[in-house]
Amino acid sequence: MEINVENLDLKSEEEKNTSDDKIVVSNKMSHAIILKNLFIVSFACMLQFSAYHSFANLQSTLNKEDGLGTTGLALLFGVMVLTSLFLAPISMGRISTKWIMTWSMCTYIIYTATGFYPTWYTVIPASVIIGIGAAHFWLAMPAYVIDIAKGYAQITGTVDQDRVTFFFGIVFAAIYTSNIWGNLFSSMVFRQDSTNETLESKDIHCGPSYCPFRKYNISAIVPPSQTQVYTFTGFCSGITAFAILLMIVFLTNISTDSGKSHSACRQSRMVATHMFRSRDQQLLFCSSIFSGLASGFLIGDFTSAYISCPYGIQNVGFVMITLGVSQSIFSVVYGKINQYIGHIAIFTFGSVAQASFYITLLLWHPLPNQSFIVHVLAAIAGISGAAIEPVITALHNLYFVENRDIALSSFRLLNSIGWAISFGYSNWLCSNVKMYILIGVLLTSLATNSNLSRCET
């Protein structure tokens, strides 16, 4: 559930309201208050996603019976798609962004609290609730940041675009670090009193041979103690509650008073029309789906088949930290070199790295003394992940200048569908079959994107 700065069209459909919006914001906040609000949003997001990301990374392991964890994640993204199209546009026109963010963060607590009692009667309803909340959060949070950035630009006499880019850089830098803090805590908790031992007899059932629906694979992962699970769940719920408290007490409530309520039916109709009529959007179709499929595989399958099964649940957090650090570093690197080599070259490099990652996973069977290899593989996944999704987003901005919002809505829709599909079949296919699917979609994505290179300027 990530969003990029490029996902936001900074030019309002009603240009005449832009200056009025900035006046409302700047009149309510001084230079210091705007920076304070930026810090509160960044810190609260870091806390919230430290909890959510670490909790989601363990769903395929903690709730592996009958695929409860991955089914919940699939439902989460499915509901998020529908909410983004039909409900969130209406809410955004009627409720201030501060209270939408605050309410949305409450749904994250409901989801993480299912760790205290994970059953079909708690996880499934909670997944629906967080799906609704997440869709609202990823519209409200960027809107709030844009408002305060424009207000800051007016106060300081700087360019809107520069201030918005700078503010988002700070917010998402904080969000990216959540992969470190939450996963570090999960590894510390589950390492305590852990008795999970890697047995030679189960080596053949891990890695590419891992099949979640088979009983011997379910028993191959030794579950942690209830005390460990409760401690981890309490941590996730507690820091999210603290983030909510910070938002309520310290975040300034602002409103642009535009009075504009978006039409959900009109928005969904425009997205559907664009997807079926735009040739360039159709060429990006596989890439958009693939970004969701690949991310879902990392969380739902890589963590269980290649980490928890052979090396124990206590190592999931440490490996995912490697992934997060690698992705953060190479996001900066690609941003620097993009002006010299272009989007398509970066996407091609990322695709080659991604294909190498999948091929290695197909050929390598984890052994007890090779735990360091999963860290190397996670780093490669970070290198490829940092290239693929940001480039796809950039391409939507590059080729759809006239209707950028609609194009990016199409991308978010297809990306979320990819997530939902990945979690949907997670419990019913073996790891090697999933990787063949991913390689096929990746190659198709690379082939279709190469047709766009002739248009890049």
Secondary structure, 3 states (H helix, E strand, C coil): CCCCHHHCCCCCCCHHHHHHHHHHHHHHCCHHHHHHHHHHHHHHHHHHHHHHHHHHHCHHHHCCHHHHHHHHHHHHHHHHHHHHHHCHHHHHCCCCHHHHHHHHHHHHHHHHHHHHCCCHHHHHHHHHHHHHHHHHHHHHHHHHHHHHHHHHHHHHCCCHHHHHHHHHHHHHHHHHHHHHHHHHHHHHHHHCCCCCCCCHHHHCCCHHHCCCCCHHHHHHCCCCCHHHHHHHHHHHHHHHHHHHHHHHHHCCCCCCCCCCCCCHHHHHHHHHHHHHHCHHHHHCHHHHHHHHHHHHHHHHHHHHHHHHHHHCHHHHHHHHHHHHHHHHHHHHHHHHHHHHHCHHHHHHHHHHHHHHHHHHHHHCCCCCCCHHHHHHHHHHHHHHHHHHHHHHHHHHHHHCCCCHHHHHHHHHHHHHHHHHHHHHHCCCCCHHHHHHHHHHHHHHHHHHHHCCHHHCC
